[in-house]
Amino acid sequence: MKKDQTETLGFAPQKDIVYNKLLPYADRLDGESNDILAKIKCNLGRAVQLRELWPGVLFWTRKLSTYLRLYGRKFSKEDHVLFIKLLYELVTMPHLEISMMQGFARLLVNLLKKKELLSRDDLELPWRPLYDLYEKILYSKTEHLGLNWFPKYFPVSATQEMLDEWRPLLCPFDVTMQKAISYFELFLPTIMPPEEHGQGFMLWFDELMGLWVSVQNLPSWEGHLVNLFARLANDNIGHVDWDPYIPKIFTRILRSFNLPVGTRQMVVSRYVSNSYDIGHVVVWISSMLGGPSNRAQKQLDGLFSSIASFYHPSNNGRWLMKLMKLLQRLPASVVRRLHRERYKKPCWITPVPASHRLSDQDVTDFVESMKQPVLLAMFSKTGSMDAAQALQNLALMRPELVIPPVLERTYPAMETLTEPHQLTATLSCMIGVARSLLSGGRHYPEGPAHVLPLLMRALPGVDPNDFSKCMITFQFIATFTTLVPLVDCSSALHEREDLTEMERELCSASAEFEDFVLQFMDRYSKFLL
């Protein structure tokens, strides 16, 4: 099929949108997209040659952005590289209006997003024009727009050049330290093959890590350094030895939460506290997991043991939001790493070595360490959404460890009428684990057997007198009925002889689907009245 598409288009597309094949007019899309792409290439190139930024270049770059939304990266690798180089030149053009540059930068970000499509052999970009642009925007009266840089496409020699440029600014007692570290965070390349590490992060890793370990007075630039280390860890899993620093790393992470300690509930003042970006912290932690020693997992067990009590529903404070973000984002980061190691197609980016890939035991240990805090956070005063998202990702990894305790809390909550908050919280978490529950599989084969009992017990939740309970019940029923077809399969018991015991039980229970639908429609009609 791909070969036929290549012959029709005249090139091999980089990455088109696969769902377009399901459209009723899919057979006409190749010709339609080819015509649009040809117009964009012709008119955009002509506008650039004529130096007509307005309206020519701006109009056709917007057309290219629309093309990406409709068809994805449905162009050849050569066109992909040329589009990026053209947009890069436009973004770094001197004396360009900030609003126009922002529009070009957004399109450039979109073109560079799928880093697996282009390697550094296909594309190299000079780093100094970006540095000059950043210097002009950030250190001028013009408001900073938060543009994203792409250090993975800088040449091999760029690391040493950057160190020569910014190392003289490294003075912990001067304001230039903040400037230097922010430049390092943004520009230093971290995606390189192992044979080039000597010209990459090994030139600065020991120096910057020693600086981070030795400075203890909560400097403002510490968060930028942590972001750089997180990116390095994620791009080089198994190629950086973090073991000597892991105890210090987890100690600093725990300190950054600014948790209350002692009988007087002392906390660090909000004006001098140094809080790391949770998004980078979870990437750093998930990238260090695994390996022969698995030292990071032992430290993670200790971290969650020390903060588990803070997730109790009776606790509240400004620190709780950080803890809930950690709980929500860490399992998602580990799921992304597992997908990268086990399912993602190989590309030019260096794969994770077999010795440092997460094993089944590593995943089990991780889920066990997070299970208790997540179950406590289900009834948090900040809501149950963070816990539900955490349970969703934990259930994807180990449903047999996560789903049973959630069910143990859900069934009693459905039976009581005096604790509506408990019901809404448990239903929200059940919606999160619904896919893992209903898919069954070898890890949790008895999961589908809970479908009908849960749906029948949820019916009393269709109560117009309690709006929040009613809405979460509708969402719960809609989620389950979307994942499971409501079909009476009881006749299969007499027609098939190759059914397992669980399949026979499910077929027998499916006869009650009609009763559920009738009861739901009766309650729904009363709700509308």
Salt bridges, closest charged atoms under 4 A:
ASP30 OD1 - LYS74 NZ 2.71
ASP79 OD2 - LYS41 NZ 2.96
ASP122 OD2 - LYS77 NZ 3.53
GLU135 OE2 - LYS179 NZ 3.00
GLU165 OE1 - ARG128 NH2 3.03
GLU185 OE1 - HIS224 ND1 2.56
GLU196 OE1 - ARG120 NH2 2.34
GLU207 OE1 - ARG167 NH2 2.91
GLU222 OE2 - ARG252 NH1 2.63
GLU222 OE2 - ARG255 NH2 3.95
ASP235 OD1 - LYS115 NZ 3.97
ASP277 OD1 - HIS280 ND1 3.66
GLU341 OE2 - ARG337 NE 2.58
ASP360 OD1 - ARG342 NH2 3.49
ASP360 OD1 - ARG398 NH2 3.74
GLU368 OE1 - LYS371 NZ 3.73
GLU400 OE2 - ARG398 NE 3.93
GLU400 OE1 - HIS443 ND1 3.87
GLU415 OE2 - ARG457 NE 3.03
ASP463 OD2 - LYS469 NZ 3.88
ASP498 OD2 - ARG496 NH2 2.94
ASP522 OD2 - LYS526 NZ 3.56
